Amino acid sequence: MIDIKLVRENPEKIKKAVKDKARDVDIDKIITLDNEHRSLIINIDKLRHQQKQFGKDEIDNAKKNKSELKELEEKSKIIEIELENLLAQVPNPADDFVPVGDESINKIIDTVGEIPKFDFKIKDHIELGEKLNIIDIKRASKVAGSRFIALKNDGAKLQMAIFQYIIDKITSKGFDFVLPPHIINHQSMQGMGYLEHGGDQETYHLEKDNMYLIGTSEQVLGPMRSNEVFNEKDLPYRVCAFSPCYRREAGSYGKDTKGMFRVHQFHKVEMFSFCKPEDSKKEHEFLLSLEKEIYAELGIPFQVVLIASGDLGDPASAKYDLEAWFAGQNKYREITSTSNTTDFQARRLNIRYKTKTGKNELVHMLNGTGASDRPFIAILENNQNSDGSITIPKVLVKYFGKDKIEVK
């Protein structure tokens, strides 16, 4: 959540930040509750001090004071909970360089690679996958329903080759690598800021245990460091993870219902960084540069998009998407993203670092997608040949074992 001091000191700026992200939060009520809570704390402290001063011959006064103290403490707790719930609804303000508005004003800031040209009728990844016997949607749907897919044979091998290449690339830059839990507790999911403003509708909630299936491994990588203190010399601390991810896609009715572009279960390589506040913008550019390096080496044409304020999630102050070219759809679609969440998540999770002067300060936290299942789609569609075969990108050949997937 944001620092309450920001609301106290500049409420109009926070109101604008909330509006820019198209959220609805009563900032005036937060200020009123905060003032009331601080006033109660002052009175509680006075009563506590008085309680210590009573002598043995002032039993009645001590009892009365204790009763008043208990009443104010109960009232303070109720207000504190209401205040915290409201503060949790306030999104992280967007950075000054972020365009203000909805997704229609997302800004393309770079384009890399040449869009492939074909002298034959293009097939989409589903038609290609079924003819090559590497994608099975029918049988996946039989056991799990719609928006589930199964990869098999060379499809499964290609998917794993993509992930292994990207994990090797990322870890070569000094990232630690983990295989994290796929189920997390309520505190962890809430701490990352993904349950407010309808986010709870996207998650698979295991109500009996009050646990959640992760929608991205960043939801694990942040909370794994909750209530910890880094040493300044150890920052930035960078880590990546590989995991399955689960999303209900509750808000995507009618969108991408066919194929494997928007599914309920997929796999993902995620990058995560903890850094000093003054380094987070530079760290954000580093994560973006690594994503660009990966997809340039894979030979997938893409454009870099700076996301507008109204299209940002609650935690992000700024976000870049890489939108890859998908020949089967004849357009660019999101393939990765990288976000700077500043101290928004760190405050909720109490993650700090000890400065050289011995003071504990909040870290800044960032995330970036190494890969999901979507590069697989782009490679099939962009690297297809007239005979239905798929040419494997050169950087993947040593992982995949051959340079083509051929029709048998």
C-alpha positions in Angstrom: 0.0 0.0 0.0 1.1 3.6 -0.3 2.5 5.6 2.6 -0.2 7.3 4.6 2.1 10.3 4.8 1.6 10.9 1.1 -2.2 11.1 1.6 -1.8 13.4 4.6 0.7 15.8 2.9 -0.8 15.9 -0.6 -4.3 14.5 -0.8 -5.1 16.2 -4.1 -2.1 14.5 -5.8 -3.3 11.1 -4.5 -6.9 11.8 -5.7 -5.5 12.5 -9.1 -3.3 9.4 -9.0 -6.4 7.3 -8.2 -8.4 8.9 -11.0 -5.5 8.4 -13.4 -5.7 4.7 -12.7 -9.5 4.7 -13.1 -10.1 3.6 -9.6 -12.7 4.8 -7.1 -11.4 5.3 -3.5 -12.7 7.8 -0.9 -9.5 9.7 -0.1 -11.4 12.2 2.1 -12.6 9.4 4.3 -9.1 8.1 4.6 -8.0 11.5 5.8 -10.9 11.8 8.3 -10.2 8.3 9.7 -6.5 9.0 9.9 -7.1 12.2 11.9 -9.5 10.5 14.2 -7.1 7.6 14.7 -4.2 9.8 15.5 -6.3 11.8 18.0 -7.3 8.6 19.7 -3.7 7.5 19.9 -2.8 10.7 21.7 -5.6 10.2 24.2 -4.7 6.6 24.7 -1.1 7.5 25.4 -2.3 10.1 28.0 -4.5 7.5 29.7 -1.7 4.9 29.8 0.6 7.5 31.3 -2.0 8.4 33.9 -2.6 4.7 34.8 1.0 4.4 35.9 0.7 7.4 38.2 -2.1 6.2 40.4 -1.3 5.3 44.0 -2.7 2.5 46.1 -5.3 4.9 47.6 -6.7 5.8 44.1 -8.3 2.5 43.2 -11.6 4.0 42.0 -9.8 6.5 39.7 -7.6 3.8 38.4 -10.6 1.6 37.5 -12.3 4.5 35.8 -9.2 5.4 33.8 -8.7 1.7 32.8 -12.3 1.5 31.6 -11.9 4.6 29.5 -8.6 3.3 28.2 -10.2 0.0 27.1 -13.0 1.8 25.4 -10.7 4.1 23.4 -8.4 1.1 22.5 -11.3 -0.8 21.1 -12.5 2.2 19.1 -9.0 2.8 17.9 -8.7 -0.8 16.6 -12.0 -0.6 14.7 -10.9 2.6 13.0 -7.4 1.2 12.3 -8.9 -1.8 10.5 -11.2 0.4 8.5 -8.4 2.7 7.6 -6.1 -0.1 6.6 -8.8 -1.6 4.4 -9.3 1.7 2.6 -5.6 2.3 2.2 -5.3 -1.1 0.6 -7.7 0.1 -2.1 -5.4 3.0 -3.1 -3.2 2.1 -6.1 0.4 2.9 -6.5 0.5 6.3 -8.3 1.8 6.1 -11.8 5.2 7.7 -12.6 5.3 11.1 -14.2 6.5 9.8 -17.5 3.5 7.4 -17.9 0.8 8.5 -20.3 -2.4 9.4 -18.5 -5.5 7.6 -19.9 -6.8 4.2 -20.9 -5.2 1.5 -23.0 -6.0 3.4 -26.2 -3.1 5.8 -25.5 -0.5 3.1 -24.7 2.7 4.4 -26.4 4.9 2.4 -28.8 8.5 3.4 -28.0 10.5 0.8 -30.0 10.0 -1.8 -32.8 12.5 -4.6 -33.3 12.6 -7.2 -36.1 11.0 -7.7 -39.5 7.5 -9.0 -39.8 7.7 -12.3 -41.8 6.2 -12.5 -45.3 4.7 -15.6 -46.8 3.9 -16.6 -50.3 1.4 -19.2 -49.1 -1.8 -19.3 -47.0 -0.8 -18.8 -43.4 -2.1 -21.2 -40.7 -2.6 -20.4 -37.1 -1.0 -22.3 -34.3 -3.9 -24.6 -33.7 -4.1 -25.8 -37.3 -0.3 -26.2 -37.4 -0.2 -27.9 -34.1 -2.9 -30.4 -34.9 -1.4 -31.3 -38.3 2.0 -31.8 -36.7 0.4 -33.8 -33.8 2.0 -31.5 -31.2 -1.1 -29.8 -29.7 -4.2 -31.6 -28.4 -7.0 -29.3 -27.3 -9.8 -31.8 -27.7 -8.5 -34.3 -25.2 -7.4 -31.6 -22.7 -10.9 -30.2 -22.8 -12.3 -33.6 -22.2 -10.7 -33.8 -18.8 -10.5 -30.1 -17.8 -13.0 -28.1 -20.0 -12.5 -25.1 -22.2 -9.3 -22.9 -22.2 -7.0 -25.9 -21.4 -4.5 -27.4 -23.8 -2.1 -30.3 -23.9 1.3 -30.2 -25.7 2.8 -33.4 -26.8 5.7 -34.9 -28.8 7.8 -32.2 -30.4 5.4 -29.5 -29.1 6.2 -30.4 -25.5 9.9 -30.6 -26.3 9.9 -27.2 -28.0 8.1 -25.6 -25.1 10.7 -27.0 -22.7 13.5 -25.9 -25.0 12.2 -22.4 -25.0 12.0 -22.3 -21.2 15.5 -23.9 -20.7 17.1 -21.4 -23.1 15.4 -18.5 -21.3 16.4 -19.8 -17.9 20.0 -20.2 -19.0 20.0 -16.7 -20.5 18.5 -15.1 -17.3 20.7 -17.0 -14.8 23.8 -16.1 -16.9 23.1 -12.5 -15.8 23.5 -13.4 -12.2 19.9 -14.3 -11.2 19.2 -17.0 -8.6 16.9 -19.7 -9.8 14.0 -21.3 -7.9 11.2 -23.7 -8.4 8.6 -22.2 -6.1 5.4 -23.4 -4.4 2.3 -23.1 -6.6 -0.1 -22.5 -3.7 0.3 -19.6 -1.3 -1.6 -18.3 1.7 -3.9 -15.3 1.9 -1.4 -13.0 3.5 1.0 -13.5 0.6 -1.5 -12.9 -2.1 -2.9 -9.9 -0.4 0.5 -8.6 0.4 1.4 -8.5 -3.3 -1.7 -6.3 -4.0 -3.6 -8.5 -6.4 -6.9 -9.0 -4.6 -8.3 -5.5 -4.7 -10.5 -4.0 -7.4 -11.7 -7.3 -8.8 -8.3 -9.1 -8.7 -9.8 -11.8 -6.4 -12.1 -12.8 -9.3 -9.0 -13.8 -11.4 -7.6 -16.2 -8.8 -8.4 -19.8 -8.0 -9.2 -19.6 -4.3 -9.0 -22.8 -2.3 -11.6 -21.7 0.2 -11.4 -24.7 2.6 -7.7 -23.9 3.3 -7.9 -20.1 2.4 -5.0 -20.7 0.0 -4.6 -19.6 -3.6 -3.2 -21.1 -6.8 -0.6 -18.6 -8.1 -1.4 -16.7 -11.3 2.3 -15.8 -11.7 5.4 -16.8 -9.7 6.1 -13.2 -8.8 3.2 -13.7 -6.3 5.6 -16.2 -4.5 9.0 -14.5 -5.1 8.0 -11.3 -3.3 6.4 -12.8 -0.1 9.2 -15.3 0.2 11.2 -12.3 1.6 8.4 -10.9 3.8 9.6 -9.5 7.1 13.2 -9.8 6.1 16.0 -7.2 5.9 18.6 -7.2 3.1 22.1 -5.8 3.5 22.6 -2.8 1.3 25.7 -4.5 -0.3 23.5 -7.4 -1.5 21.2 -5.2 -3.6 20.0 -5.5 -6.2 19.0 -9.1 -5.4 17.7 -10.8 -8.6 15.9 -14.1 -8.8 13.9 -16.0 -11.4 11.4 -18.8 -11.1 9.7 -21.4 -13.3 6.2 -22.5 -12.4 2.8 -23.4 -13.7 0.3 -20.5 -13.3 -3.5 -20.5 -13.0 -6.0 -17.8 -13.9 -9.7 -17.9 -14.0 -9.8 -15.3 -16.9 -13.1 -14.0 -15.3 -12.9 -10.7 -17.2 -12.1 -12.2 -20.6 -15.5 -13.6 -21.6 -15.6 -14.0 -25.4 -11.9 -13.1 -25.8 -9.4 -15.6 -27.3 -11.7 -18.5 -26.7 -9.9 -20.7 -29.2 -6.3 -21.8 -29.1 -3.8 -21.4 -26.3 -3.3 -17.6 -26.2 -5.6 -17.1 -23.1 -5.9 -20.2 -21.1 -6.5 -21.2 -17.4 -3.2 -23.0 -16.9 0.1 -22.2 -18.4 3.8 -22.1 -17.5 6.0 -19.1 -17.0 9.5 -18.0 -16.3 9.4 -14.9 -14.1 12.2 -12.4 -13.2 12.1 -10.5 -9.9 14.4 -7.9 -8.4 14.8 -6.2 -5.0 16.8 -3.0 -5.1 17.4 0.4 -3.5 14.8 3.1 -4.2 17.2 5.3 -6.1 18.1 2.4 -8.5 14.6 1.1 -9.3 14.1 3.0 -12.6 17.5 1.8 -13.8 16.6 -1.7 -12.7 13.4 -1.5 -14.7 15.3 -0.6 -17.8 17.6 -3.5 -17.2 14.7 -6.0 -17.0 13.3 -4.5 -20.2 16.7 -4.8 -22.0 16.9 -8.5 -21.0 13.5 -9.2 -22.3 14.4 -7.4 -25.6 17.6 -9.4 -25.8 15.8 -12.7 -25.4 13.2 -12.1 -28.1 15.6 -10.6 -30.5 17.7 -13.8 -30.2 14.6 -15.9 -30.7 13.9 -14.0 -33.9 10.4 -12.9 -32.9 9.5 -9.4 -34.1 8.2 -7.2 -31.3 7.3 -3.7 -30.3 7.9 -2.2 -26.9 4.9 -0.4 -25.4 4.8 2.0 -22.5 1.5 1.3 -20.7 -0.9 4.1 -19.8 -2.0 4.8 -16.3 -5.5 3.5 -16.6 -4.1 0.2 -18.0 -1.8 -0.4 -15.0 -2.5 -2.8 -12.2 -2.7 -1.5 -8.6 0.9 -2.2 -7.7 2.7 -0.9 -10.7 4.0 2.7 -11.0 5.2 2.0 -14.6 5.1 -1.0 -17.0 6.5 -1.9 -20.3 4.9 -4.6 -22.5 6.7 -6.5 -25.3 4.1 -7.2 -28.0 5.2 -9.9 -30.4 4.1 -10.4 -33.9 1.7 -13.3 -34.4 1.4 -14.2 -38.1 -1.7 -16.3 -37.5 -3.5 -13.3 -36.0 -1.8 -10.7 -38.3 -1.1 -8.4 -35.4 1.1 -7.7 -32.3 0.0 -9.2 -29.0 1.5 -9.0 -25.5 4.2 -11.6 -24.9 6.0 -10.2 -21.8 5.8 -7.3 -19.4 8.0 -5.7 -16.8 6.7 -3.6 -13.9 8.2 -1.3 -11.3 6.1 -1.5 -8.1 8.4 0.8 -6.1 7.8 0.4 -2.4 4.1 -0.5 -2.7 4.5 -4.2 -2.2 7.5 -3.9 0.1 5.4 -1.9 2.6 2.7 -4.4 2.6 5.2 -7.3 3.0 7.6 -5.4 5.3 10.7 -6.0 3.2 13.5 -3.6 4.0 17.3 -3.2 3.7 19.8 -1.9 6.2 21.6 1.2 4.9 25.3 2.0 5.6 24.1 4.2 8.4 22.3 1.3 10.0 18.7 2.5 9.2 16.2 0.1 7.8 14.4 1.4 4.7 11.9 -0.2 2.3 13.3 -1.8 -0.8 11.8 -1.3 -4.2 10.5 -4.4 -6.0 10.2 -5.1 -9.7 9.1 -8.0 -11.9 9.4 -9.1 -15.5 8.3 -12.0 -17.7 11.0 -14.2 -19.1 8.5 -16.3 -21.0 5.0 -17.8 -20.8 3.5 -20.2 -23.3 3.1 -17.4 -25.9 6.6 -17.5 -27.5 5.7 -21.1 -28.5 2.7 -19.7 -30.4 4.8 -17.0 -32.1 7.5 -19.4 -33.2 4.9 -21.8 -34.7 3.1 -19.0 -36.6 6.1 -16.9 -37.6 8.4 -19.8 -38.6 5.9 -21.9 -40.6 6.8 -23.2 -44.0 4.7 -24.0 -47.0 4.9 -27.8 -46.3 3.5 -27.3 -42.8 6.9 -27.7 -41.1 8.3 -25.3 -38.5 11.8 -23.9 -38.6 13.4 -23.8 -35.1 15.2 -20.6 -34.1 19.0 -21.1 -34.1 19.4 -20.4 -30.4 16.9 -23.2 -29.6 18.5 -26.0 -31.8 20.9 -27.2 -29.1 18.0 -27.4 -26.6 15.5 -28.9 -29.0 17.9 -31.3 -30.8 17.0 -30.5 -34.4 16.3 -27.5 -36.6 12.8 -28.4 -37.8 9.4 -29.9 -36.7 8.3 -31.8 -39.8 5.0 -33.3 -40.8 5.1 -37.1 -40.4 
